[in-house]
Amino acid sequence: MRLADRQHMLLLLLMMMMIMMTMCLNRAGGQLLSEEVAEDIPGCPANCVCFQTTVRCMFLQLDAVPSVPESTTTL
């Protein structure tokens, strides 16, 4: 396996871990996140996780790219 392929796989793994942590824990109190968190960000697509300028809609088997807030830098 090439070095670039290994680096890409490591980056994907780190991103998945970050997403899972974001989905599971609220930074303020360690409480499980609910749909209310996503609703607090105007324009966050249903069932996606939004944090600051990042929108994550992984593993949703979407047929199309959802409409996201204009401030989104990472989708």
Secondary structure, DSSP 8 states (H G I E B T S, - for coil): --HHHHHHHHHHHHHHHHHHHHHH--TTT-----HHHHHTSTT--TT-EEETTEEE-TTS--SS-----TT--B-
